Amino acid sequence: MRVLALDVGDRSIGLAVSDELGLTAQALETLTRRGLRADLAALRRIVEERQIDEVVVGLPLRLDGGIGPQAEKVQGLVEALRTVLPVPVCLWDERLTTQAAERALLEGGVRRARRKQVVDQVAAALILQGYLDRKRHGRDAGTER
């Protein structure tokens, strides 16, 4: 079962994909956002080309667990994705994943310019790995918020 994860921002979407067994996550690429219609078409193409079985979208909840403006934007994108993708789309709590990705890249000695290029896809990989680990251990993995 191949899973695609999205880390959605205002200007870009970080992508990560699982292996076929759904055990490990790997950063894939960062899409530059070009408007809803173009974003949906690009994501549908990736889902079809990579034979994705499920999509997980990081939901940036506030630290208190509430829904803020960015989470509302992500929920809107998820609603649109569900109308165009032939696979299930679920939400995953992604609080602090971008900061964790930045910290990992910094500690790994990745140069600043390169960090800016890959931070979103590394955040998507962290989202996906958390989702896969939870799913593998038999707990409810996603949310239908």
CYANA upper distance limits for C-alpha pairs under 8 A (distance plus 0.5 A):
  1 MET  CA     19 ASP  CA      8.36
  1 MET  CA     20 GLU  CA      5.76
  1 MET  CA     21 LEU  CA      6.14
  1 MET  CA     22 GLY  CA      6.09
  1 MET  CA     52 ILE  CA      8.08
  1 MET  CA     53 ASP  CA      6.46
  1 MET  CA     54 GLU  CA      8.44
  2 ARG  CA     17 VAL  CA      7.58
  2 ARG  CA     18 SER  CA      6.03
  2 ARG  CA     19 ASP  CA      6.62
  2 ARG  CA     20 GLU  CA      5.45
  2 ARG  CA     21 LEU  CA      7.48
  2 ARG  CA     22 GLY  CA      6.38
  2 ARG  CA     51 GLN  CA      7.65
  2 ARG  CA     52 ILE  CA      5.58
  2 ARG  CA     53 ASP  CA      5.87
  2 ARG  CA     54 GLU  CA      7.35
  3 VAL  CA     17 VAL  CA      6.21
  3 VAL  CA     18 SER  CA      5.76
  3 VAL  CA     19 ASP  CA      8.38
  3 VAL  CA     22 GLY  CA      7.30
  3 VAL  CA     52 ILE  CA      6.18
  3 VAL  CA     53 ASP  CA      6.37
  3 VAL  CA     54 GLU  CA      5.41
  3 VAL  CA     55 VAL  CA      6.21
  3 VAL  CA     56 VAL  CA      7.72
  3 VAL  CA    128 LEU  CA      8.37
  4 LEU  CA     15 LEU  CA      7.46
  4 LEU  CA     16 ALA  CA      6.27
  4 LEU  CA     17 VAL  CA      5.03
  4 LEU  CA     18 SER  CA      7.07
  4 LEU  CA     47 VAL  CA      8.14
  4 LEU  CA     52 ILE  CA      6.94
  4 LEU  CA     54 GLU  CA      6.90
  4 LEU  CA     55 VAL  CA      5.29
  4 LEU  CA     56 VAL  CA      6.67
  4 LEU  CA    128 LEU  CA      8.00
  5 ALA  CA     15 LEU  CA      6.16
  5 ALA  CA     16 ALA  CA      5.64
  5 ALA  CA     17 VAL  CA      6.75
  5 ALA  CA     55 VAL  CA      6.24
  5 ALA  CA     56 VAL  CA      5.13
  5 ALA  CA     57 VAL  CA      6.15
  5 ALA  CA     58 GLY  CA      7.92
  5 ALA  CA    124 ALA  CA      6.11
  5 ALA  CA    125 ALA  CA      7.56
  5 ALA  CA    127 ILE  CA      7.38
  5 ALA  CA    128 LEU  CA      5.98
  6 LEU  CA     13 ILE  CA      6.78
  6 LEU  CA     14 GLY  CA      6.09
  6 LEU  CA     15 LEU  CA      5.44
  6 LEU  CA     16 ALA  CA      7.28
  6 LEU  CA     55 VAL  CA      8.12
  6 LEU  CA     56 VAL  CA      6.82
  6 LEU  CA     57 VAL  CA      5.26
  6 LEU  CA     58 GLY  CA      6.64
  6 LEU  CA    121 GLN  CA      8.49
  6 LEU  CA    124 ALA  CA      5.93
  7 ASP  CA     13 ILE  CA      5.96
  7 ASP  CA     14 GLY  CA      5.30
  7 ASP  CA     15 LEU  CA      7.05
  7 ASP  CA     57 VAL  CA      6.90
  7 ASP  CA     58 GLY  CA      5.92
  7 ASP  CA    120 ASP  CA      6.65
  7 ASP  CA    121 GLN  CA      7.59
  7 ASP  CA    123 ALA  CA      6.90
  7 ASP  CA    124 ALA  CA      5.37
  7 ASP  CA    127 ILE  CA      8.19
  8 VAL  CA     12 SER  CA      7.02
  8 VAL  CA     13 ILE  CA      5.04
  8 VAL  CA     14 GLY  CA      6.99
  8 VAL  CA     57 VAL  CA      7.99
  8 VAL  CA     58 GLY  CA      7.51
  8 VAL  CA     74 VAL  CA      7.25
  9 GLY  CA     13 ILE  CA      6.28
 10 ASP  CA     33 ARG  CA      7.88
 11 ARG  CA     32 THR  CA      6.61
 11 ARG  CA     33 ARG  CA      5.77
 12 SER  CA     30 THR  CA      7.02
 12 SER  CA     31 LEU  CA      5.94
 12 SER  CA     32 THR  CA      4.94
 12 SER  CA     33 ARG  CA      5.47
 12 SER  CA    120 ASP  CA      8.11
 13 ILE  CA     30 THR  CA      6.11
 13 ILE  CA     31 LEU  CA      5.57
 13 ILE  CA     32 THR  CA      7.04
 13 ILE  CA     33 ARG  CA      7.32
 13 ILE  CA    120 ASP  CA      7.13
 13 ILE  CA    121 GLN  CA      8.13
 14 GLY  CA     28 LEU  CA      8.31
 14 GLY  CA     29 GLU  CA      6.67
 14 GLY  CA     30 THR  CA      4.92
 14 GLY  CA     31 LEU  CA      6.86
 14 GLY  CA    118 VAL  CA      8.39
 14 GLY  CA    119 VAL  CA      8.24
 14 GLY  CA    120 ASP  CA      4.73
 14 GLY  CA    121 GLN  CA      4.42
 14 GLY  CA    122 VAL  CA      7.86
 14 GLY  CA    123 ALA  CA      7.58
 14 GLY  CA    124 ALA  CA      6.10
 15 LEU  CA     27 ALA  CA      6.80
 15 LEU  CA     28 LEU  CA      5.82
 15 LEU  CA     29 GLU  CA      5.82
 15 LEU  CA     30 THR  CA      6.41
 15 LEU  CA     31 LEU  CA      8.10
 15 LEU  CA    120 ASP  CA      7.88
 15 LEU  CA    121 GLN  CA      5.45
 15 LEU  CA    124 ALA  CA      5.99
 15 LEU  CA    125 ALA  CA      7.82
 16 ALA  CA     25 ALA  CA      6.96
 16 ALA  CA     26 GLN  CA      5.91
 16 ALA  CA     27 ALA  CA      4.73
 16 ALA  CA     28 LEU  CA      5.17
 16 ALA  CA     29 GLU  CA      7.53
 16 ALA  CA    121 GLN  CA      6.48
 16 ALA  CA    122 VAL  CA      8.00
 16 ALA  CA    124 ALA  CA      5.79
 16 ALA  CA    125 ALA  CA      5.44
 16 ALA  CA    128 LEU  CA      7.45
 17 VAL  CA     25 ALA  CA      6.13
 17 VAL  CA     26 GLN  CA      5.98
 17 VAL  CA     27 ALA  CA      7.05
 17 VAL  CA     28 LEU  CA      6.81
 17 VAL  CA    125 ALA  CA      7.82
 17 VAL  CA    128 LEU  CA      8.02
 18 SER  CA     22 GLY  CA      5.91
 18 SER  CA     23 LEU  CA      7.26
 18 SER  CA     24 THR  CA      5.91
 18 SER  CA     25 ALA  CA      4.87
 18 SER  CA     26 GLN  CA      6.63
 18 SER  CA    128 LEU  CA      7.94
 19 ASP  CA     23 LEU  CA      6.85
 19 ASP  CA     24 THR  CA      6.27
 19 ASP  CA     25 ALA  CA      7.15
 19 ASP  CA     26 GLN  CA      8.28
 22 GLY  CA    132 LEU  CA      6.95
 23 LEU  CA    129 GLN  CA      8.37
 23 LEU  CA    132 LEU  CA      6.72
 23 LEU  CA    133 ASP  CA      7.92
 23 LEU  CA    136 ARG  CA      8.22
 24 THR  CA    129 GLN  CA      6.75
 24 THR  CA    132 LEU  CA      7.78
 25 ALA  CA    125 ALA  CA      5.90
 25 ALA  CA    126 LEU  CA      8.10
 25 ALA  CA    128 LEU  CA      6.42
 25 ALA  CA    129 GLN  CA      5.80
 25 ALA  CA    132 LEU  CA      8.48
 26 GLN  CA    125 ALA  CA      6.15
 27 ALA  CA    121 GLN  CA      5.62
 27 ALA  CA    122 VAL  CA      5.98
 27 ALA  CA    124 ALA  CA      7.34
 27 ALA  CA    125 ALA  CA      5.67
 28 LEU  CA    121 GLN  CA      6.81
 29 GLU  CA    118 VAL  CA      8.01
 29 GLU  CA    121 GLN  CA      6.25
 30 THR  CA    117 GLN  CA      8.02
 30 THR  CA    118 VAL  CA      7.42
 30 THR  CA    120 ASP  CA      7.00
 30 THR  CA    121 GLN  CA      6.23
 33 ARG  CA     38 ALA  CA      8.34
 33 ARG  CA     39 ASP  CA      6.66
 34 ARG  CA     38 ALA  CA      6.29
 34 ARG  CA     39 ASP  CA      6.71
 35 GLY  CA     39 ASP  CA      6.49
 36 LEU  CA     40 LEU  CA      6.55
 36 LEU  CA     77 LEU  CA      8.34
 37 ARG  CA     41 ALA  CA      6.75
 38 ALA  CA     42 ALA  CA      6.62
 39 ASP  CA     43 LEU  CA      6.66
 40 LEU  CA     44 ARG  CA      6.52
 40 LEU  CA     80 ALA  CA      8.20
 40 LEU  CA     81 LEU  CA      7.04
 40 LEU  CA     84 VAL  CA      7.82
 41 ALA  CA     45 ARG  CA      6.66
 42 ALA  CA     46 ILE  CA      6.84
 43 LEU  CA     47 VAL  CA      6.67
 44 ARG  CA     48 GLU  CA      6.69
 44 ARG  CA     84 VAL  CA      7.61
 44 ARG  CA     85 LEU  CA      6.48
 45 ARG  CA     49 GLU  CA      6.46
 46 ILE  CA     50 ARG  CA      6.35
 46 ILE  CA     52 ILE  CA      8.48
 47 VAL  CA     51 GLN  CA      6.27
 47 VAL  CA     52 ILE  CA      5.40
 47 VAL  CA     53 ASP  CA      8.41
 47 VAL  CA     85 LEU  CA      8.24
 48 GLU  CA     52 ILE  CA      7.08
 52 ILE  CA     87 VAL  CA      8.09
 53 ASP  CA     87 VAL  CA      6.30
 53 ASP  CA     88 PRO  CA      7.94
 54 GLU  CA     87 VAL  CA      5.91
 54 GLU  CA     88 PRO  CA      5.67
 54 GLU  CA     89 VAL  CA      6.61
 55 VAL  CA     87 VAL  CA      7.62
 55 VAL  CA     88 PRO  CA      6.78
 55 VAL  CA     89 VAL  CA      5.20
 55 VAL  CA     90 CYS  CA      6.90
 56 VAL  CA     89 VAL  CA      6.33
 56 VAL  CA     90 CYS  CA      5.53
 56 VAL  CA     91 LEU  CA      6.18
 56 VAL  CA     92 TRP  CA      7.00
 56 VAL  CA    128 LEU  CA      7.63
 56 VAL  CA    131 TYR  CA      8.45
 56 VAL  CA    142 GLY  CA      8.15
 57 VAL  CA     74 VAL  CA      8.49
 57 VAL  CA     78 VAL  CA      7.94
 57 VAL  CA     89 VAL  CA      7.79
 57 VAL  CA     90 CYS  CA      6.69
 57 VAL  CA     91 LEU  CA      5.36
 57 VAL  CA     92 TRP  CA      6.48
 58 GLY  CA     91 LEU  CA      6.31
 58 GLY  CA     92 TRP  CA      5.36
 58 GLY  CA     93 ASP  CA      6.36
 58 GLY  CA     94 GLU  CA      5.49
 58 GLY  CA    124 ALA  CA      8.02
 58 GLY  CA    127 ILE  CA      6.91
 59 LEU  CA     71 ALA  CA      6.22
 59 LEU  CA     74 VAL  CA      7.05
 59 LEU  CA     75 GLN  CA      8.15
 59 LEU  CA     91 LEU  CA      6.36
 59 LEU  CA     92 TRP  CA      6.02
 59 LEU  CA     93 ASP  CA      5.50
 59 LEU  CA     94 GLU  CA      5.92
 59 LEU  CA     95 ARG  CA      8.03
 60 PRO  CA     67 ILE  CA      8.39
 60 PRO  CA     68 GLY  CA      8.46
 60 PRO  CA     70 GLN  CA      7.20
 60 PRO  CA     71 ALA  CA      5.70
 60 PRO  CA     74 VAL  CA      8.47
 60 PRO  CA     93 ASP  CA      6.89
 60 PRO  CA     94 GLU  CA      5.83
 60 PRO  CA     95 ARG  CA      5.91
 61 LEU  CA     65 GLY  CA      5.94
 61 LEU  CA     66 GLY  CA      6.23
 61 LEU  CA     67 ILE  CA      5.91
 61 LEU  CA     68 GLY  CA      7.11
 61 LEU  CA     71 ALA  CA      6.55
 61 LEU  CA     93 ASP  CA      7.05
 61 LEU  CA     94 GLU  CA      7.58
 61 LEU  CA     95 ARG  CA      6.41
 62 ARG  CA     66 GLY  CA      5.70
 62 ARG  CA     67 ILE  CA      6.73
 62 ARG  CA     68 GLY  CA      6.77
 62 ARG  CA     95 ARG  CA      7.61
 63 LEU  CA     95 ARG  CA      7.48
 67 ILE  CA     71 ALA  CA      6.14
 67 ILE  CA     72 GLU  CA      7.19
 68 GLY  CA     72 GLU  CA      6.82
 69 PRO  CA     73 LYS  CA      6.94
 70 GLN  CA     74 VAL  CA      6.84
 71 ALA  CA     75 GLN  CA      6.64
 72 GLU  CA     76 GLY  CA      6.80
 73 LYS  CA     77 LEU  CA      6.94
 74 VAL  CA     78 VAL  CA      6.70
 75 GLN  CA     79 GLU  CA      6.74
 75 GLN  CA    145 ARG  CA      8.32
 76 GLY  CA     80 ALA  CA      6.94
 77 LEU  CA     81 LEU  CA      6.60
 78 VAL  CA     82 ARG  CA      6.65
 78 VAL  CA     89 VAL  CA      7.58
 78 VAL  CA     90 CYS  CA      8.38
 78 VAL  CA     91 LEU  CA      8.50
 79 GLU  CA     83 THR  CA      7.32
 80 ALA  CA     84 VAL  CA      7.32
 81 LEU  CA     85 LEU  CA      6.27
 81 LEU  CA     89 VAL  CA      7.86
 82 ARG  CA     86 PRO  CA      8.34
 82 ARG  CA     87 VAL  CA      8.39
 82 ARG  CA     88 PRO  CA      7.71
 82 ARG  CA     89 VAL  CA      6.76
 90 CYS  CA    142 GLY  CA      5.98
 90 CYS  CA    143 THR  CA      6.27
 90 CYS  CA    144 GLU  CA      6.31
 91 LEU  CA    142 GLY  CA      6.11
 91 LEU  CA    143 THR  CA      5.66
 91 LEU  CA    144 GLU  CA      6.80
 91 LEU  CA    145 ARG  CA      7.51
 92 TRP  CA    127 ILE  CA      7.79
 92 TRP  CA    131 TYR  CA      7.65
 92 TRP  CA    141 ALA  CA      8.13
 92 TRP  CA    142 GLY  CA      6.03
 92 TRP  CA    143 THR  CA      6.90
 94 GLU  CA    127 ILE  CA      6.64
 96 LEU  CA    100 ALA  CA      6.75
 97 THR  CA    101 ALA  CA      6.53
 97 THR  CA    123 ALA  CA      5.90
 97 THR  CA    126 LEU  CA      7.06
 97 THR  CA    127 ILE  CA      7.41
 98 THR  CA    102 GLU  CA      6.64
 98 THR  CA    119 VAL  CA      7.43
 98 THR  CA    120 ASP  CA      7.40
 98 THR  CA    122 VAL  CA      8.48
 98 THR  CA    123 ALA  CA      5.62
 99 GLN  CA    103 ARG  CA      6.62
100 ALA  CA    104 ALA  CA      6.64
100 ALA  CA    123 ALA  CA      7.97
101 ALA  CA    105 LEU  CA      6.67
101 ALA  CA    119 VAL  CA      6.49
101 ALA  CA    120 ASP  CA      8.38
101 ALA  CA    122 VAL  CA      6.21
101 ALA  CA    123 ALA  CA      5.72
101 ALA  CA    126 LEU  CA      7.94
102 GLU  CA    106 LEU  CA      6.56
102 GLU  CA    115 ARG  CA      7.66
102 GLU  CA    119 VAL  CA      6.60
103 ARG  CA    107 GLU  CA      6.53
104 ALA  CA    108 GLY  CA      6.49
105 LEU  CA    109 GLY  CA      6.92
105 LEU  CA    110 VAL  CA      5.92
105 LEU  CA    115 ARG  CA      6.92
105 LEU  CA    119 VAL  CA      8.14
106 LEU  CA    110 VAL  CA      6.23
106 LEU  CA    111 ARG  CA      8.12
106 LEU  CA    115 ARG  CA      8.20
110 VAL  CA    114 ARG  CA      6.97
110 VAL  CA    115 ARG  CA      6.58
111 ARG  CA    115 ARG  CA      6.56
112 ARG  CA    116 LYS  CA      6.87
113 ALA  CA    117 GLN  CA      7.15
114 ARG  CA    118 VAL  CA      6.89
115 ARG  CA    119 VAL  CA      6.04
118 VAL  CA    122 VAL  CA      6.68
119 VAL  CA    123 ALA  CA      6.57
120 ASP  CA    124 ALA  CA      6.69
121 GLN  CA    125 ALA  CA      6.71
122 VAL  CA    126 LEU  CA      6.84
123 ALA  CA    127 ILE  CA      6.74
124 ALA  CA    128 LEU  CA      6.59
125 ALA  CA    129 GLN  CA      6.50
126 LEU  CA    130 GLY  CA      6.69
127 ILE  CA    131 TYR  CA      6.78
128 LEU  CA    132 LEU  CA      6.55
129 GLN  CA    133 ASP  CA      6.51
130 GLY  CA    134 ARG  CA      6.68
131 TYR  CA    135 LYS  CA      6.62
131 TYR  CA    141 ALA  CA      6.38
131 TYR  CA    142 GLY  CA      7.92
132 LEU  CA    136 ARG  CA      6.46
132 LEU  CA    141 ALA  CA      8.29
133 ASP  CA    137 HIS  CA      6.81
134 ARG  CA    138 GLY  CA      7.13
134 ARG  CA    139 ARG  CA      6.17
134 ARG  CA    140 ASP  CA      7.73
134 ARG  CA    141 ALA  CA      6.17
135 LYS  CA    139 ARG  CA      6.16
135 LYS  CA    140 ASP  CA      7.06
135 LYS  CA    141 ALA  CA      5.68
